[in-house]
């Protein structure tokens, strides 16, 4: 059975974000095919997609390599997300379905409960699901896809500290959902913009300012194997 290129792409992207492949390291088709248990064809297609997304670059005499974004490029991505997420929230206020509201309210309840109990280890994933669902509620596939790519790249470039007041942060999530449920696009936009500004303060760049010297093509242990039924598509 031929493994879809998008499954290989997801696996490679996840490993880049997780730091399995270091910045600037080579990504050879043969090595990737062996690592994920696939042929070179879906690997080649996946690398083209990842290059279009900015995770991979092609270099003369080296081939495909993990990209090395600058500090300014990383800052630009945060700014883009801070501009687009409020737009998505405003659109969601007009286009959301009852199913979207049910999921958003459930995530807010869980997040507020975990925040009150000090379970900070759960809050990051809950927040990610919240913002992903909010983007989907915008009814714009292009906006949803763009925000998903931004989240992947920001997770690769930044570490995120726990908010100083997680309870307040999840109260903001609740305020966004209330505005979306009422169809109040301007309030949804305003609360989301404020929330994004505060969240940006918790981001710390993973990469040092100065470029490091030549990096060996080291690859850490990856948990992915594409032709396994447990792979997330």
C-alpha positions in Angstrom: 0.0 0.0 0.0 1.4 3.4 -1.0 1.8 5.7 2.0 0.3 9.2 1.3 2.8 12.0 1.0 0.8 14.1 3.5 1.4 11.5 6.2 5.1 11.5 5.6 5.0 15.3 5.5 3.2 15.4 8.9 5.8 13.0 10.4 8.8 15.0 9.1 7.3 18.3 10.1 6.5 17.1 13.6 10.1 15.9 14.0 11.5 19.2 12.8 9.3 21.0 15.3 10.4 18.6 18.1 14.0 19.2 17.3 14.7 15.7 16.1 16.5 17.3 13.1 18.7 20.2 13.9 18.6 23.5 12.1 20.8 23.4 9.0 21.1 19.6 9.0 20.7 17.7 5.7 17.5 15.7 5.0 18.4 13.0 2.5 15.6 11.1 0.8 17.3 7.7 1.4 17.7 8.3 5.2 14.1 9.7 5.6 12.7 6.8 3.6 14.4 4.3 5.9 13.5 6.2 9.1 9.8 6.4 8.3 9.5 3.0 6.5 8.4 4.4 3.2 9.7 4.7 -0.4 11.5 7.8 -1.6 8.6 9.0 -3.7 6.4 10.3 -0.8 9.5 11.6 0.9 10.3 13.7 -2.2 6.8 15.1 -2.3 6.8 15.8 1.4 10.1 17.7 1.2 8.6 19.9 -1.6 5.7 20.7 0.6 7.9 21.5 3.6 10.0 23.7 1.5 6.9 25.7 0.5 6.0 26.0 4.2 9.4 27.3 5.1 10.6 24.3 7.2 13.1 23.1 4.5 15.5 24.8 2.1 17.4 23.4 -0.9 21.1 24.3 -1.0 23.6 23.9 -3.7 25.8 20.8 -3.3 23.8 19.9 -0.1 20.3 19.3 -1.2 17.4 19.5 1.2 18.2 20.9 4.6 16.3 22.1 7.7 15.8 25.8 7.4 17.5 28.3 9.8 15.1 31.1 10.4 16.4 34.4 11.7 15.3 36.2 14.8 13.4 38.7 12.7 11.6 36.0 10.8 10.5 34.4 14.0 9.2 37.8 15.3 7.3 38.3 12.1 5.5 35.0 12.5 4.3 36.1 16.0 3.1 39.4 14.6 1.3 37.6 11.8 -0.5 35.4 14.2 -1.5 38.3 16.4 -3.1 40.0 13.3 -4.8 36.9 11.9 -6.3 35.3 15.1 -8.5 38.3 15.9 -9.7 38.2 12.3 -10.5 34.5 12.7 -12.4 35.2 15.9 -14.5 37.9 14.3 -15.3 35.6 11.4 -16.2 32.8 13.8 -18.8 35.1 15.5 -20.6 35.2 12.2 -20.0 31.7 10.9 -19.7 29.3 13.8 -21.9 26.3 14.2 -23.4 24.9 17.3 -20.9 22.1 17.1 -18.0 24.6 17.2 -19.6 26.3 20.2 -20.0 23.0 22.1 -16.3 22.1 21.6 -15.1 25.6 22.5 -17.2 25.7 25.7 -16.0 22.3 26.7 -12.4 23.3 26.2 -12.9 26.4 28.2 -14.5 24.4 31.1 -11.5 22.0 31.1 -9.0 24.8 30.8 -10.5 26.8 33.7 -10.7 23.7 35.9 -7.0 22.8 35.2 -5.9 26.4 35.7 -7.7 26.6 39.1 -6.1 23.3 40.2 -2.6 24.3 39.0 -2.4 21.6 36.4 -0.2 23.7 34.0 1.0 20.6 32.1 -2.4 20.2 30.4 -3.0 23.9 29.6 -0.7 24.2 26.6 -2.4 21.4 24.6 -5.9 22.6 25.6 -5.0 26.1 24.5 -3.7 24.7 21.2 -7.0 22.8 20.6 -9.0 25.9 21.6 -7.3 28.1 19.0 -7.4 25.4 16.3 -11.2 25.0 16.9 -11.7 28.8 16.9 -9.9 29.0 13.5 -12.0 26.3 12.1 -15.1 28.1 13.3 -14.2 31.0 11.1 -15.5 29.1 8.1 -12.4 30.0 6.1 -10.2 27.1 5.0 -7.5 29.4 3.8 -7.3 31.2 7.1 -7.5 28.0 9.1 -4.6 26.5 7.1 -2.5 29.6 7.4 -3.0 29.8 11.2 -2.2 26.0 11.5 1.1 26.6 9.6 1.9 29.6 11.9 1.3 27.5 15.0 3.6 24.8 13.8 6.4 27.2 12.9 6.0 29.2 16.1 6.2 26.0 18.2 9.4 25.2 16.3 11.0 28.6 16.9 9.8 29.3 20.5 9.4 27.8 23.9 6.3 29.0 25.7 6.3 29.8 29.4 3.2 29.2 31.6 1.2 32.5 31.8 1.7 34.4 35.0 -2.0 34.0 35.7 -3.4 30.9 34.0 -6.8 31.6 35.5 -7.0 35.0 33.9 -5.7 33.6 30.6 -8.6 31.1 30.5 -11.1 33.7 31.5 -10.0 35.5 28.3 -10.7 32.3 26.4 -14.2 32.2 28.0 -14.7 35.8 27.0 -13.9 35.0 23.4 -16.4 32.2 23.3 -19.1 34.3 24.9 -18.6 37.0 22.2 -18.5 34.4 19.4 -21.8 32.8 20.8 -23.5 36.2 20.8 -22.4 37.0 17.2 -20.4 40.0 18.5 -17.5 40.0 16.0 -15.9 43.3 17.2 -15.7 42.1 20.8 -14.4 38.7 19.8 -11.7 40.5 17.7 -10.8 42.8 20.6 -10.5 40.1 23.3 -8.6 37.8 21.0 -6.2 40.7 20.1 -5.6 41.4 23.8 -5.1 37.7 24.6 -2.6 37.4 21.7 -0.5 40.3 23.0 -0.3 38.8 26.5 0.5 35.4 25.1 3.3 36.8 23.0 5.1 37.9 26.2 5.4 34.2 27.2 7.3 33.2 24.1 11.1 32.8 24.2 13.2 32.2 21.1 14.7 28.7 21.0 17.7 29.7 18.8 20.7 31.7 19.9 21.2 35.2 18.4 24.6 34.4 16.8 24.8 31.7 14.1 26.6 28.7 15.3 29.5 27.1 13.5 29.1 24.2 11.1 26.5 21.8 12.5 27.0 18.0 12.1 24.1 16.2 10.5 22.9 14.8 13.8 19.5 13.3 14.1 17.9 12.6 17.4 15.7 9.6 18.0 12.4 9.9 16.3 9.2 8.1 17.4 7.6 8.3 13.9 7.2 5.4 11.5 4.7 6.3 8.8 3.4 2.9 7.9 2.1 2.3 11.4 -1.7 2.5 12.1 -1.1 4.8 15.1 0.1 7.7 13.0 -1.9 10.8 13.3 -3.2 12.0 9.9 
